[in-house]
């Protein structure tokens, strides 16, 4: 018999998802109240101050709400974001995913919350306040945007595909070669190649079939955990760039519509190997 996602004495997946959604909505509204399309930090100090302000605005509230919702779950912090994750339940949160966009008056930002259990994302929420979008996913129950099920692309040819990647965190010099090489390689095989930050938005586009392939070097778990579950539950394939299984701590990630995964892996395997650490 398959074990239930949660023991009967504990909150159901639906109740947890409702609590996660409420927490994301509260944080999103706080961030929206401090958003201006005219925002333009004038130097590095102003930029860093604006980023820190947004984090301080919502991070504690999210942590308090989620810890109350699932008191026994661990909280992912610091170096564990890029390391293999121990067993157990973990809250994996990006309080302001796309923070750099928010403070420059751009629209691609939101609140990302994922519950990871024994190294597998099992519930995920992403709130995009500017568009009033709430993305949700529960392991085994599909991925949804504002309550409507989403599915990955049915494309079968990489030549017809829209593919995308993104920059790792600033200063990750080991990624420069692989990123540039992968974009160049994909330009010769895909219909359109995009690069953007943060990673969540192109992953959501893969889940909804608006984009077909996404890959990233030197990824950290808060940036990809929700997207992994969204894409998997929408019928997509998630792996490392070489096609091997993805788990938290992997130094790269690839996700694609199923019929395009092998072709995307073949192209990306042609990139000279560098440890993107």
Beta strands, then each sheet from edge to edge (+ up, - down):
strand 1: 74-75
strand 2: 89-97
strand 3: 110-117
strand 4: 120-128
strand 5: 133-138
strand 6: 142-145
strand 7: 148-149
strand 8: 162-165
strand 9: 192-195
strand 10: 213-217
strand 11: 237-239
strand 12: 252-256
sheet 1: 1+ 2+ 3- 4+ 5- 6+ 7-
sheet 2: 9+ 8+ 10+ 12- 11+
end
